[in-house]
């Protein structure tokens, strides 16, 4: 089992940047694929980015491709999401998640992830 705690959210103006982090407990972090999802008020939770357990494969939602970068530091048990050129439509609660499977390509579906953090709020003002 792994516990996940997100941090780094906040209020930023459109065009600005934020870096989210997700600290994971447990000794098996390196064997998990990891993902970021977000949920805006009144909307369903949606996929943002994911990285394979090895870090060798990443996937992004079309809406964030070229602006967001996901990375995984196995030595520090940390998952990061660098968010640049933020837009008001990026406003949401952001959640990190862990997938126990060790496939070559990380999943993009909520149902593929086993563990979830509590979320961190990102608000982008126009």
Protein Blocks (a to p, Z undefined) as FASTA:
>chain_A
ZZdddehiacddehiacddddddedjklmmpccddddddehiacddfbdcdfkopaccdd
fklgokaccdddfknopacdddehiafklgccddddddfbfcfbdcfbfklpfbdcebja
ddddZZ
